[in-house]
Amino acid sequence: MRIFLYRSIIGILIGSFISIIVTSSIIYFGHLPVIHGESFLKNSFASIFCGWLFTVSSLYFELESLRLSQQTALHFVTVIVLYFILSLGIGWIPFEWKSILLSVAIFIAIYIVVWVCYYLYFKKLANQMNEELKKI
């Protein structure tokens, strides 16, 4: 439970930070003197929820009773379903087949790249730990 709360706080902070960066960039680079308050709140809360979702959902990978394929499948289904419900609901992705399919393809590509990077990192870490154990 402590890990869940810690990751929740980290996710909320990351989501808030991203929201501020995106909003500031839109104002600065879009040369907008003001933005619509309701739109700002809607997008900020969605960004906070996404930050929370992506940090908390990684707890699947700490369930030792599941194989890596099961952990990955559960994580992938959780994040893709909730993210697309949210992003379609608030308008981050237009509700058109072409946009949805393109977004899904981009999401899957990014997911695969991030997953492989984490896999290689932890594999290297395990190898280093095994080498240290051999020295003992």
Buried (B, 14 or more C-beta within 10 A) or exposed (E): EEEEEEBBEBBBBBBBEBBEEEBEEBBEEEEEEEEEEEEBEBBBBBBBBBBBBBBBBBEBBEEEEBEEEEBBEBBBEBBBEBBBEBBBEBEBBEEEEEEBEEBEEEBEEEBEEEBEEEEEEEEEEEEEEEEEEEEE
